[in-house]
Amino acid sequence: MIGPPRMSERDDVIPLPLDDDDDDVAWALQTAAVQWRRGAKADSVVWLRRAVESAMEVGHVPRATQLNELIAGVEERIVADIFSA
């Protein structure tokens, strides 16, 4: 069962990989988190999308759906940050 994504302590936007995530999903999530911390937020979204694609490729549809829903929130946060600056 997939619950809400666990977030890293240093980053409340990009979720941590789950123990049962495919290696490609975990790698994409880790890369997304690094990009976010570096300020490359658009690149982070690209890596989140790669995580979704990887989850779909291995048939882990619930995880892909969860991550895809997360992307919408991340994109909203990026827009909010742009207009609040």
Buried (B, 14 or more C-beta within 10 A) or exposed (E): EEEEBEBBEEBEBBBBBBEEBBEBBBBBBBBBBBBBBEEBBEBBBEBBBBBBBBBBEBEBEEBBBBBBEBBEEBBEBBEEEEEEE
